[in-house]
Amino acid sequence: MSDTPSLTDALAEGTVVLDGGMSNQLAAAGHDLSDELWSARLLAEDPGAITEAHLAYFEAGADVAITASYQATFEGFARRGIDHDRAAALLALSVKSARTAARRAGAARPLWVAASVGPYGAMLADGSEYRGRYGLTVAELERFHRPRMEALAAAEPDVLALETIPDTDEAEALLRILPGLGIPAWLSYSAAGDRTRAGQPLSDAFALAARVDEVIAVGVNCCTPGDVGPAVTLAARVTGKPVVVYPNSGETWDAGARTWTGRPTFTVGQVTGWRESGARLIGGCCRVGPETISVIAGAVREP
């Protein structure tokens, strides 16, 4: 990977395409994800499936694979009887699986790996990642996140994806850990309108990262496509950094029925507007598959 330009340099040159949802791609391949570990379970049981999912997105035109470590934590693995050393190995495997997919893709363009660092609430598996306000201090959140961020950084991804963050307290904890890891990061909030999921103004949330040199992009993910446009403009204005966006399809999750409802609202026309407003990392989150990523890649690479 030494000949690959840094993602920071790539963002200075133009737009980079992210992948889509890991869970929906695994489900489409027939894997059962009705488990507290979600896609992270397959790191232990079927890592080849993770590699195949990454490969599908690279072949669809994605430049960046986000690892299957969103819900992978030492605490979550411990509940399954997986000890610390094995859990650390599985976190490293999440990066290795994406690297393997990049090699297998054999693409002429540069490909990067982003190690996913999901929120504390993802470990709880009770939906609190979409609410924040866990009742923990910034210091307590820092103690939770530091070990796995260090483990992921040791696996040498190109970037850390601090993603689906619902709360400025959690963002502050993550930003405290970054210096010294030697890996850049993007910070992406889960938002509703002009607020974080915990209800804080996005302007304040973005401002936390404005002067953190290790943060190479700031933005939103796991939100509706309609919320992205204003967030892009705001993030670019507040931070002066490239903006990262990867919304859901626009469908709505029915927690009671455990199913998605409604129709997708993600369109290629939106992508053009986001780029014009400062988005430089563009992809999809829940329910966004390789077909949509292919469309995004086509739009981004139009001459």
C-alpha positions, 0 to 999 in steps of 0.5 A: 500500500506504500504506493497509494497516495494518502486519503488526505491528498486524494481529498485535496484533489477531488471526490472519493467514493465510500462504500454502502451498508455492510449489514444489508450486503451481508443480509443479501448474501443470506447471512443472519444478522439478528444478533447483538454483535451484528456483522461483527459476529462474522469476523469470528465465524465467517470472515470470508463473507466480510471480504466478499461484501467489501469486494462487491463495493470495490467492484461497484466503484467504491474507493474506500471500504469501511471495516466491519468493526462498527459493533466490535468491542472488547466488551461485546466480544467478552459477553460471547466468551471471547478473551481480550487477545482474541478480540484484538485479533478480530479487530485487526482482522476487520482491517485485514479483510478489507485489505484482502478485498482491495487486493482482489479487486485489482483496481487501477485506482487507489483503494483505501481502508477505513476502520470503523469506530462505532458509538458506545450505544452500538455495543449496548445493542439497544438503539441508544446509539440513535439517542446518545446521552448515555449517562457516562462522562467524557472520561468514561467514554474515553476509557471505553473507546481507547483500547479498541481505537488503539487496536484498530490503529495498530492494524494500520488502516488508512483512516479511522471512521469515527461514525454514527456519533450521536452526542458531542460528549462522545465526540469529545472523548474520541477526539481526545484519543486521536493524538498519538495514534498515528492514524488520521480520522473522519468524524461523522455524526448521526443527525436529525435536521440541524441537530445531533441525535442527542439534540445538540446543534450540529454547528457546535458538534462540528466545531469540536473537530475544527482545530484537530489536525488528525481529523481530515473530514467532518460530516454526517451519516446514518441520516436521511438523504434530505438532512445531508445538504444543509449539514454539508454546508454547515460542516464546510463553513464551521470547520473548513475541512472536507465533508464526509456524507453517507446517508441511509437509503431514506427508508425508515426502520420500524424497531417494533416490527424489526423491518424497514418501511417506506421507499428509498429517497436517495438520488444521484441528483442529491450527490451533485448538490452535496459535491458542490457544497463541499462534500468530498467523501460520499457513499451510503449507510443502511440499505444502500447497496452496490447498485447505488454506490455504482451510480454515485461513482459514475456521477462523481467520475463524470468528466 
